[in-house]
Each structure stands twice: as structure tokens, then as C-alpha cells.
Amino acid sequence: MKPVRILVAAGSSGGHIFPALAFLESLKEKYHDIDALLLLPEKSRTNTGCIKDCGYKIEFIPLASVRFGLKREDLENLLGLFKAALQSLRILLEFHPDIVVGFGSATSVPVVILAWLLRAKTLIHEQNVMPGRANKLLAEFADKIAVSFAESREYLQRHRHKIVTTGNPLRKKMLRVDKQQARDYFGFSKDKLTVLVMGGSQGSSNINEGFLNALSLIRGNTGLQVIHLSGRADYALIKERYNNLGVGFALFDFLEPMHYAYSASDIVLSRAGATSIAELIYFCLPAILIPYPYAYEHQYRNAKVLEEKGCAVIIKDNDLSAEALKKNLEALILDRSRLDQMRGKFAGFKVQDAAGLLVKEAVSFN
């Protein structure tokens, strides 16, 4: 295979960056002679937990969200999009990629469209069941569309001939660990039921408060131990609350080795972002899912995939309360056979090397 240049464009959130990094990781592992460049929005510079020492060339472009209106802010953002398009064009002309891979978000839009105009091959990847606005637009310009879920096809009817189902790429470090070894990492008992609580990369005050209130109401809560990812804003308050509950816990504002948390856990309480769903499927973890209200339709569709298979229970964010969580948690905690059944339902998912499949689709252009 002749030397190839691949440009990868992703957004600022972990849901975009992690799959992009997983793709690049697999690409580097399989093809040492490929020249790759990662393109991110300017605000990703502060996202050091995701991109620090990733080992790839990175360019940043200033890009704000765009709403079409007549307010000064809207006009400034529209001007910002124009500047981002010019910067994207400069990068494309300098790097001269053979293939452009977009992982959604506004960052991908000017890059993929300009790449199409310059006759570079284009591939986009959709992490969620329901495609986002960027990928709905870019479906017109993409040579191939990779999706994480087969259910995404119904939203892209006009482009079915371009679609390939790869799954959502996970980082290489996301490996299963022996359960007791994982629990030892947190200083946990081998006998207690372990609950993992997480509210997305920034944490969720609603989930944090709701869970702690529910925990105080649960009968026999001393038989539980909790791994809780609180986010920075609530960390100090959450720690004080746990110290008064008498429950074994490991509290983090952010946890890098997430594979230990997943491997140690029996139940997960979580939002329903695409990466979280992919990780729950990989680790076969029964879950109570609370879709994020400001991306509700996307996260709800993701959560429904697990609920319909019998692997998860959904609680709407506006229905989230201590009583609702207590009821659903107790139903699982007090019925271990149901937990086993939910774990067994994950056999209905086909777990594959999504990053490897995506790399295969990208390099097949060449």
C-alpha cells in the first residue's frame, strides 16, 4: 500500500474525541507508514485528560456553535465559522490528505465538505443511534458512513448504500480485568455488590444528589460499595456526604483507568452517551440509565437499545428522584437472579473490533 495521509476531525467532547483517538490508535498499530493529523476545536486545548501525550499531530481551529439569527452573538459565531472554514482549507491544502474521517460535531462540517470539493475521499462516523445535525448534513458529502448501531440506518434512508456498521471504537486500554483484581485496585471487598455511578465527563449534580439520597433510604445499604465519578464541581460535598453514610466508597472527580471501574462493578448508574453505551455493552454491565435532558432524544435512543434487549432500565431526568432510584436500585440489589439475567442479555450484542473495522473501511479507499 502506498503511503497515505489521513486527516481526522472530531469535536471537543469525550464522546467525539475518544472514538477518534481509538481509530488513530488502531491505525498507527496496523500501518506505521500512514501520516495522520488530528483536527480539533480550539477549546479542546484544555481537555488535557483526553489528548495529553496522545502521540499524534494535532491542529486546532477556533469554532463556535452556530445558530442562524440576527443577534450580535449569532453573527459573530457565523463569522467564526467562516474563519474556521478558511483555516480548515489552509490545513487541507498544506497537509493534502488522501482521506478525511469525520467524527461528527461542527468541527467536521467545513473539513469534510472542503475535502469533498478537493476530491479527497471522505468517511464519517456516527456514535449515537440517532445521527447528529453535523452528520445528517455530511451524509450528502461522505463516500462512506460508518455507524455504531444498525438502528441508525432508519435515520439515513437516502444513504443506505453508503452505510457500514462498525460499532463505536473503544480505546485499547479499555480491557476487562479480573473482578477481584479490579476490586483490589479500589480497596473493595470481594463479597459486596458494587455500584458504579457516573454522570458524564463533567459529572451530574442531579445524579449525584439523587443517588446519595436514594442510598440513605436503601435497606441494607452496608452490603453495597460504590465507585462514584462526581465531576469536579460536586466532589467536596459528595465526599462529606459519603463520610456520614457508612458505605464503602471510592470517589473520583475524574478516573482515567475506567476499565478497573467497569471490571469491578455489578450495576451502573449513568447517562446514556454513545461511548458509555458502547462500554456497558463491552463489559456486559446491567444499568440504570438517565438520558441527559439537553441531548435527550439522542441519549434516549441510545438507552432504548439496551432497554429493549433487557440490559437496562431507563429513568427520565425529570422523573429522577430518591424514591425512583431507590425503587429501581432495590429491585436489582435484592434480586441477584435478575442481575444475572440482564448480564446474559448482552449476548444479543455482537461485540467487534470497531476501531479495526473503521480503519479497514478508511484504508480501503486507497
C-alpha atoms as one frame of an Amber mdcrd trajectory, in Angstrom:
protein
   0.000   0.000   0.000   1.394   3.415  -0.967   1.936   5.983   1.828  -1.359
   7.565   2.802  -2.290  10.793   4.575  -5.377  10.700   6.771  -6.930  13.732
   8.430  -9.268  13.045  11.375 -11.730  15.713  12.573 -13.537  15.476  15.920
 -15.406  17.663  18.410 -14.383  18.753  21.891 -16.395  16.251  23.959 -15.100
  12.873  25.064 -17.881  11.261  23.024 -16.171  12.539  19.859 -12.512  12.542
  20.899 -12.340   9.028  22.411 -13.568   7.223  19.268 -11.252   9.385  17.142
  -8.273   8.518  19.362  -9.234   4.830  19.301  -9.327   4.979  15.496  -5.895
   6.653  15.347  -4.504   4.167  17.851  -5.606   1.237  15.683  -4.402   2.981
  12.522  -0.932   3.522  13.992  -0.774  -0.082  15.182  -1.660  -1.529  11.778
   0.019   0.930   9.380   3.260   2.522  10.523   3.768   4.442   7.267   0.463
   6.334   7.345   0.734  10.037   8.112  -2.184  11.126  10.320  -3.329  14.533
  11.562  -5.992  15.153  14.204  -8.077  18.308  13.873  -9.917  19.603  16.978
 -11.723  22.782  18.045  -9.614  25.347  19.908 -11.357  24.717  23.233 -10.002
  21.142  23.202  -6.580  22.517  24.195  -7.790  22.490  27.802  -9.051  18.896
  27.546  -5.686  17.536  28.615  -7.147  14.341  30.080  -8.189  13.227  26.595
  -5.355  14.357  24.339  -2.292  14.720  26.564   0.658  12.816  25.087  -1.594
  11.078  22.559   1.324  10.853  20.139  -0.434  12.364  17.114  -0.006  15.609
  15.247  -2.819  17.959  16.244  -4.141  21.193  14.745  -6.752  23.370  16.432
  -9.338  25.598  14.795 -11.468  28.262  16.542 -15.073  27.186  16.119 -18.217
  28.245  17.984 -21.663  26.710  17.755 -23.740  28.365  15.049 -27.357  29.476
  15.285 -28.901  31.408  12.440 -30.236  34.644  13.878 -29.694  38.380  13.893
 -28.261  38.780  17.375 -24.708  40.045  17.611 -23.551  36.758  19.124 -25.103
  34.793  16.227 -23.382  36.997  13.650 -20.039  36.709  15.479 -20.363  32.920
  15.560 -21.220  32.871  11.859 -18.083  34.912  11.173 -16.205  32.403  13.336
 -17.488  29.571  11.154 -16.225  31.394   8.063 -12.789  31.835   9.674 -12.785
  28.161  10.692 -13.584  27.189   7.098 -10.640  29.266   5.844  -8.349  27.697
   8.429  -9.642  24.233   7.528  -8.906  24.958   3.863  -5.368  26.035   4.742
  -4.801  22.811   6.687  -6.230  20.687   3.865  -4.033  22.375   1.263  -0.913
  22.066   3.449  -1.489  18.512   4.662  -3.092  17.332   1.417  -4.906  14.283
   2.857  -5.971  11.339   0.731  -8.737  10.520   3.196 -10.709  12.631   5.665
 -12.512  10.916   8.555 -15.074  12.964  10.474 -16.428  12.009  13.896 -19.335
  14.453  13.935 -19.657  17.884  15.587 -19.300  21.289  13.948 -15.534  20.752
  13.504 -16.157  18.084  10.891 -18.518  20.154   8.758 -16.167  22.543   6.906
 -13.400  19.930   6.754 -15.480  17.154   5.178 -17.258  19.480   2.723 -13.986
  21.092   1.628 -12.331  17.670   1.345 -15.198  16.563  -0.913 -14.694  19.644
  -3.092 -10.960  18.876  -3.274 -11.777  15.284  -4.310 -10.344  13.623  -1.214
 -12.176  10.509  -0.052 -14.477  11.085   2.918 -15.707   8.827   5.693 -17.901
   9.921   8.594 -18.610   8.020  11.808 -21.789   8.341  13.865 -21.533   7.334
  17.519 -25.205   7.675  18.507 -28.233   5.749  17.317 -29.814   8.997  16.091
 -27.353  10.935  13.905 -26.467  14.464  14.955 -27.085  17.529  12.791 -23.494
  17.622  11.527 -23.535  14.037  10.283 -27.021  14.381   8.786 -25.622  17.213
   6.665 -22.328  15.467   5.926 -24.067  12.271   4.800 -24.592  14.083   1.478
 -20.842  14.546   1.009 -19.437  11.344   2.547 -18.252   8.456   0.399 -18.925
   6.122   3.336 -20.942   6.385   6.536 -19.891   4.209   9.479 -22.458   3.722
  12.232 -22.220   2.292  15.732 -25.720   0.804  15.729 -27.658  -0.898  12.935
 -30.677   1.109  14.146 -29.065   4.262  12.711 -29.924   3.126   9.189 -33.546
   4.190   9.554 -32.431   7.807  10.039 -30.270   7.758   6.909 -32.607   6.080
   4.437 -31.366   8.060   1.419 -27.783   6.958   2.052 -28.248   3.285   2.924
 -25.902   2.237   0.113 -23.048   4.117   1.838 -23.581   2.697   5.333 -21.406
   0.143   7.098 -21.954  -0.910  10.722 -18.632  -0.895  12.564 -19.611  -0.230
  16.181 -18.170   2.574  18.298 -14.340   2.456  18.643 -13.068   1.979  22.190
  -9.583   2.792  23.408  -7.094  -0.090  23.578  -6.695   0.424  27.327 -10.402
  -0.395  27.816  -9.708  -4.040  28.661 -11.515  -6.395  31.022  -9.663  -7.025
  34.284 -10.215  -9.905  36.708 -13.041  -8.808  39.007 -11.191  -9.302  42.262
  -8.066  -7.643  40.906 -10.223  -4.672  39.905 -11.833  -4.539  43.348  -8.421
  -4.714  44.999  -7.495  -1.604  42.989 -10.207   0.284  44.915  -9.587  -1.499
  48.231 -13.024  -3.134  47.983 -14.491  -6.299  49.469 -14.963  -9.307  47.196
 -18.400 -10.053  48.704 -20.264  -6.759  48.466 -22.332  -5.607  45.498 -20.512
  -2.829  43.645 -22.362   0.103  42.092 -20.678   2.441  39.605 -22.180   5.954
  39.463 -21.192   8.379  36.721 -22.796  11.421  35.159 -20.683  12.036  32.068
 -17.237  13.626  31.796 -18.263  16.700  33.843 -20.400  14.807  36.358 -24.092
  15.409  37.034 -25.437  17.159  40.133 -28.853  15.585  39.545 -27.436  12.072
  39.519 -25.026  12.789  42.392 -27.746  14.128  44.678 -30.406  11.634  43.619
 -28.141   8.649  44.172 -26.901   9.750  47.604 -30.452  10.462  48.753 -31.553
   7.060  47.456 -28.601   5.344  49.119 -29.667   6.678  52.510 -33.095   5.065
  52.009 -31.979   1.648  50.759 -32.381  -1.229  53.186 -29.107  -2.962  53.911
 -27.009  -0.379  52.113 -23.989  -1.514  54.128 -23.920  -4.518  51.774 -23.016
  -2.121  48.977 -19.813  -0.419  47.877 -19.738   2.448  45.422 -17.383   3.777
  42.771 -18.587   7.328  42.189 -17.370   9.717  39.486 -18.727  13.030  40.731
 -17.100  15.621  38.481 -15.049  18.462  39.964 -17.884  20.787  40.991 -19.541
  18.391  43.462 -16.507  16.455  44.678 -16.026  18.047  48.135 -19.727  17.976
  49.004 -20.141  14.370  47.831 -17.144  13.252  49.875 -18.615  14.780  53.037
 -21.947  13.055  52.385 -20.295   9.644  51.972 -18.349  10.044  55.204 -21.690
  10.276  57.012 -23.343   7.321  55.250 -21.140   4.475  56.447 -20.940   2.916
  52.966 -17.686   1.770  51.385 -16.825   4.123  48.546 -14.164   5.225  46.086
 -14.796   8.794  44.935 -13.153  10.494  41.945 -13.720  13.761  40.137 -12.352
  12.002  37.035 -10.979   8.478  36.600  -8.549   7.668  33.807  -8.304   3.845
  34.214 -12.052   3.325  33.716 -11.557  -0.333  32.827 -10.915  -1.021  36.528
 -14.205   0.649  37.490 -16.197  -1.296  34.909 -14.481  -4.590  35.742 -15.162
  -4.185  39.475 -18.845  -3.284  39.128 -22.154  -5.179  39.200 -24.539  -2.303
  38.389 -24.014   1.044  36.668 -25.982   4.253  37.137 -25.176   6.520  34.217
 -26.102   8.952  31.478 -26.545   7.357  28.046 -23.831   8.883  25.913 -22.691
   6.775  22.971 -19.292   5.921  24.460 -20.825   4.907  27.804 -23.300   2.639
  25.997 -20.500   1.022  23.975 -18.516   0.428  27.171 -21.521  -1.060  29.005
 -22.023  -3.460  26.102 -18.347  -4.435  26.093 -18.303  -5.071  29.868 -21.838
  -6.619  29.932 -22.996  -4.392  32.794 -26.672  -4.036  33.809 -27.537  -0.362
  34.070 -29.990   2.267  35.198 -29.760   4.956  32.534 -30.800   8.605  32.894
 -30.554  10.260  29.453 -29.076  13.754  29.534 -32.032  16.147  29.116 -30.251
  18.604  26.794 -29.345  15.821  24.374 -32.377  13.819  25.427 -33.530  12.404
  22.115 -30.028  11.207  21.223 -29.299   9.670  24.622 -32.799   8.240  24.964
 -32.434   6.421  21.621 -29.078   5.059  22.790 -30.587   3.894  26.082 -33.539
   2.232  24.320 -31.154  -0.121  22.528 -30.133  -1.544  25.918 -33.610  -1.406
  27.432 -35.185  -3.295  24.517 -32.617  -6.065  24.904 -33.378  -6.274  28.649
 -29.970  -4.960  29.724 -31.022  -1.641  31.258 -33.774   0.385  32.904 -34.446
   3.993  31.840 -35.424   6.835  34.176 -36.140  10.218  32.575 -34.154  13.066
  34.090 -37.302  14.939  35.124 -38.534  11.764  36.857 -35.257  11.350  38.740
 -35.826  11.314  42.495 -34.509   9.499  45.541 -37.646   7.338  45.592 -37.416
   6.410  41.894 -33.749   5.483  42.252 -34.341   3.589  45.497 -37.117   1.562
  43.858 -35.058   0.640  40.801 -31.817   0.004  42.686 -33.509  -2.180  45.305
 -35.225  -4.187  42.577 -31.788  -5.137  41.260 -29.887  -5.332  44.541 -32.402
  -7.668  46.165 -32.797  -9.886  43.099 -29.390 -11.185  42.061 -31.011 -13.589
  39.565 -32.408 -10.587  37.662 -28.940  -9.068  37.523 -27.614 -12.338  36.103
 -30.409 -12.367  33.512 -29.625  -8.790  32.485 -25.955  -9.659  32.093 -26.926
 -12.637  29.967 -28.977 -10.435  27.633 -25.787  -8.738  26.453 -25.089 -11.896
  24.449 -27.550 -10.407  21.931 -24.970  -7.772  21.006 -22.219  -8.514  18.540
 -19.022  -7.110  20.064 -16.422  -6.466  17.397 -13.192  -4.560  16.884 -14.889
  -1.298  15.897 -11.635   0.657  15.598 -10.097  -2.030  13.401 -13.178  -2.187
  11.165 -13.198   1.588  10.818  -9.504   1.580   9.872 -10.225  -1.131   7.290
 -13.004   0.987   5.753 -10.786   4.084   5.662  -7.738   2.474   4.051  -9.897
   0.581   1.522 -10.219   3.879  -0.370  -6.552   3.738  -1.234
